[in-house]
Amino acid sequence: MANYFTHFSCLLDVGTPENAAHALDLYNALSEENAAEDPPSEGFLLSIQPEHGGTQLWIRDDETGDPEHVIQFIKRCAAAFRLTGLWGFQYATTCSQARVNAFGGGAHVLDLATGKTIAWTYTDGWLAEVLDGGDPDA
């Protein structure tokens, strides 16, 4: 049986070590909400990166993760810490065994000040659509 995974690793600068510590509380609250879902989505791991002055959060999967869960967390941090600018991350979807159409990925860019999505892409179905005569830029 094949297992499917979503992998990512990214940083978010929250400005101060105090904000980074508070971000752990936001992460725990979101994780508790996620655990109450039926079924719960895959989460992600979070740690503070001291080599970056203690203001960087390292967000990554633990075997597999949920990009939407990451986006929710980033929006909460952006609102709580009044972050501005653009932030984004990319992810890969993989499979433990060779399967047709089992590999892909995507990327997502947010405006931190507004929480709005600036751009996103997801390759699931894109190749089949283009090979079937669809517009590759659509």
C-alpha positions as CSV (number, residue, x, y, z in Angstrom):
1,M,0.0,0.0,0.0
2,A,1.3,3.4,-0.9
3,N,1.5,6.3,1.6
4,Y,1.1,9.9,0.5
5,F,3.0,12.8,2.0
6,T,3.1,16.6,1.9
7,H,6.5,18.1,2.7
8,F,7.5,21.7,3.4
9,S,10.0,23.7,5.4
10,C,9.9,27.5,5.7
11,L,10.6,30.4,8.1
12,L,8.5,33.3,9.4
13,D,10.1,36.3,11.1
14,V,7.8,37.6,13.8
15,G,10.0,40.5,14.7
16,T,10.9,39.9,18.4
17,P,11.8,37.0,20.6
18,E,8.7,37.9,22.7
19,N,6.5,37.5,19.6
20,A,8.2,34.2,18.9
21,A,7.4,32.9,22.3
22,H,3.8,34.1,22.0
23,A,3.6,32.4,18.6
24,L,4.0,29.1,20.4
25,D,0.8,29.8,22.3
26,L,-1.0,30.6,19.0
27,Y,0.4,27.3,17.6
28,N,-0.8,25.3,20.6
29,A,-4.3,26.9,20.3
30,L,-4.5,26.1,16.6
31,S,-3.3,22.6,17.2
32,E,-6.0,22.1,19.9
33,E,-8.7,23.3,17.5
34,N,-7.3,21.0,14.8
35,A,-7.4,18.0,17.2
36,A,-11.1,18.7,17.7
37,E,-11.9,18.4,14.0
38,D,-13.3,15.1,12.7
39,P,-11.0,13.9,11.3
40,P,-8.1,16.1,12.3
41,S,-5.9,17.4,9.5
42,E,-2.2,16.8,9.5
43,G,-0.5,19.6,11.4
44,F,3.1,20.8,11.3
45,L,6.1,21.2,13.6
46,L,7.1,24.6,14.9
47,S,10.3,25.8,16.6
48,I,12.1,29.1,17.3
49,Q,15.4,29.4,15.5
50,P,18.0,31.0,17.8
51,E,20.6,31.3,15.1
52,H,18.3,34.0,13.6
53,G,18.1,36.1,16.8
54,G,15.2,34.1,18.2
55,T,12.7,36.0,15.9
56,Q,12.4,33.3,13.2
57,L,9.9,30.5,13.4
58,W,10.8,27.3,11.6
59,I,7.6,25.7,10.2
60,R,8.0,22.2,8.8
61,D,6.2,18.9,8.3
62,D,6.5,15.9,10.6
63,E,6.5,13.1,8.0
64,T,3.6,14.9,6.3
65,G,1.7,18.1,6.9
66,D,-1.2,20.3,5.9
67,P,-0.4,23.5,3.9
68,E,-3.8,25.0,4.8
69,H,-3.0,24.6,8.5
70,V,0.2,26.5,7.9
71,I,-1.6,29.3,6.2
72,Q,-4.1,29.6,9.0
73,F,-1.2,29.9,11.5
74,I,0.6,32.5,9.4
75,K,-2.6,34.6,9.2
76,R,-3.0,34.4,13.0
77,C,0.6,35.4,13.6
78,A,0.4,38.3,11.0
79,A,-2.7,39.7,12.8
80,A,-1.3,39.2,16.3
81,F,2.1,40.8,15.6
82,R,0.9,43.3,12.9
83,L,3.3,41.8,10.3
84,T,3.5,43.4,6.9
85,G,5.0,42.5,3.5
86,L,4.7,39.3,1.5
87,W,5.3,35.8,2.9
88,G,5.2,32.5,1.0
89,F,6.1,28.9,1.0
90,Q,6.2,26.0,-1.3
91,Y,5.4,22.3,-0.7
92,A,5.9,19.0,-2.4
93,T,3.4,16.1,-2.6
94,T,5.0,12.7,-2.8
95,C,4.3,9.1,-2.5
96,S,6.1,6.2,-0.9
97,Q,5.8,4.1,-4.0
98,A,5.8,4.9,-7.7
99,R,2.3,5.8,-8.7
100,V,1.0,7.6,-11.8
101,N,-0.1,11.2,-10.9
102,A,1.0,10.8,-7.3
103,F,3.7,13.6,-7.3
104,G,3.3,17.3,-7.4
105,G,3.3,20.4,-5.2
106,G,2.3,24.0,-4.9
107,A,3.1,27.4,-3.5
108,H,1.2,30.1,-1.7
109,V,1.9,33.8,-1.2
110,L,0.1,35.9,1.4
111,D,0.0,39.7,2.1
112,L,0.7,39.6,5.8
113,A,-1.0,43.0,6.4
114,T,-4.3,42.0,5.0
115,G,-4.2,38.2,5.2
116,K,-5.2,38.0,1.6
117,T,-3.8,35.5,-0.9
118,I,-1.7,37.2,-3.5
119,A,-1.0,34.2,-5.6
120,W,-1.0,30.4,-5.4
121,T,-0.4,27.4,-7.6
122,Y,-1.1,23.7,-7.2
123,T,0.0,21.2,-9.8
124,D,-2.6,18.4,-9.1
125,G,-4.4,17.9,-12.3
126,W,-2.4,20.6,-14.2
127,L,-0.4,18.1,-16.3
128,A,-3.4,16.0,-17.3
129,E,-5.3,19.2,-18.2
130,V,-2.6,20.6,-20.4
131,L,-2.0,17.2,-22.1
132,D,-5.8,17.1,-22.8
133,G,-5.4,20.4,-24.7
134,G,-6.1,22.8,-21.8
135,D,-4.4,26.2,-21.4
136,P,-1.1,25.8,-19.5
137,D,-1.4,29.4,-18.2
138,A,-4.9,29.1,-16.9
